[in-house]
Amino acid sequence: MPTRPILCFSILVGISAGAESYFGDYPCLDDEIMDYILNDNYKGIGFDIIGLNPIADANLPPTRNCLPRKKL
């Protein structure tokens, strides 16, 4: 059985956990990147942020994109 890679993102380089910016408007992946990831065959995806979704967007687009594809 072939192995599948795990994709890890280091998004918060230079922002320490506990800093105000860590809990605020942290960077997130856009739709184009999310589609690329979801259409590939990764075993898992890891992030160094609190959540996959932008805090300001209550529609939760990345999560809504992942759930129907059973990627979370």
Secondary structure, 3 states (H helix, E strand, C coil): CCCCCEEEECCCCCCCCCCHHHHCCCCCCCHHHHHHHHCCCCCEEEECCCCCCCCCCCCCHHHHHHHHHCCC
